[in-house]
Amino acid sequence: GAVVSQHPSWVICKSGTSVKIECRSLDFQATTMFWYRQFPKQSLMLMATSNEGSKATYEQGVEKDKFLINHASLTLSTLTVTSAHPEDSSFYICSATDRYGRGEQFFGPGTRLTVL
Amino acid sequence: DAKTTQPTSMDCAEGRAANLPCNHSTISGNEYVYWYRQIHSQGPQYIIHGLKNNETNEMASLIITEDRKSSTLILPHATLRDTAVYYCIVRSLLYYGQNFVFGPGTRLSVLP
């Protein structure tokens, strides 16, 4: 199946700093990518939908100025957590849909963010 | 998207078949049933999906009832590595850019 990578796989940062997470579709073109957040023992919650070449669409309650999303190409989307705080510590997962596929989403391995 | 209901948790003996049920009584005609699983601290993994016919691949089989109001994911010979949270999701393919809505899923524990 199609492969989605994320980098880094884990990151620890100090409160107030910014962290960038990359999501790449390795062997297919993804017009749309999605960013999810998952807290311990909870399910995935959609944060935003990222479309190549346009502004991301954020879910209600997700601050767009805090979680900056850029989808500059058909294979790369980035999520930047600005001025991170301990409550932003979570597991961040991206997914992508193959523009020529059957509609299934392929998920990245996730990025574990810990803010001290 | 139609909502789904799944048991919170299930146990299965290693080597036996694991049958995971899912109810989706409000599913509409253009909605597919997808199954994903998430092993601890990893991203979700696609397993299988179907519309109305039963489907089988190298990982699992999907049995959808004739009225499409429920389905069962079958792992024919469960191994310890199949221990994970399994998500049943219903989504229309008409909306290409639409995300998947994850419920709490079923936590499957495969026991030695």
HADDOCK unambig.tbl for C-alpha pairs under 7 A between the chains (distance, minus, plus):
assign (segid A and resid 32 and name CA) (segid B and resid 97 and name CA) 6.16 0.50 0.50
assign (segid A and resid 43 and name CA) (segid B and resid 102 and name CA) 6.39 0.50 0.50
assign (segid A and resid 43 and name CA) (segid B and resid 103 and name CA) 6.37 0.50 0.50
assign (segid A and resid 43 and name CA) (segid B and resid 104 and name CA) 5.41 0.50 0.50
assign (segid A and resid 44 and name CA) (segid B and resid 102 and name CA) 5.99 0.50 0.50
assign (segid A and resid 93 and name CA) (segid B and resid 43 and name CA) 6.44 0.50 0.50
assign (segid A and resid 103 and name CA) (segid B and resid 93 and name CA) 6.30 0.50 0.50
assign (segid A and resid 103 and name CA) (segid B and resid 96 and name CA) 6.31 0.50 0.50
assign (segid A and resid 106 and name CA) (segid B and resid 46 and name CA) 6.88 0.50 0.50
assign (segid A and resid 107 and name CA) (segid B and resid 43 and name CA) 5.73 0.50 0.50
assign (segid A and resid 107 and name CA) (segid B and resid 44 and name CA) 5.86 0.50 0.50
assign (segid A and resid 107 and name CA) (segid B and resid 45 and name CA) 6.73 0.50 0.50
assign (segid A and resid 108 and name CA) (segid B and resid 43 and name CA) 5.56 0.50 0.50
assign (segid A and resid 109 and name CA) (segid B and resid 42 and name CA) 5.14 0.50 0.50
assign (segid A and resid 109 and name CA) (segid B and resid 43 and name CA) 4.31 0.50 0.50
assign (segid A and resid 110 and name CA) (segid B and resid 42 and name CA) 6.12 0.50 0.50
assign (segid A and resid 110 and name CA) (segid B and resid 43 and name CA) 5.40 0.50 0.50
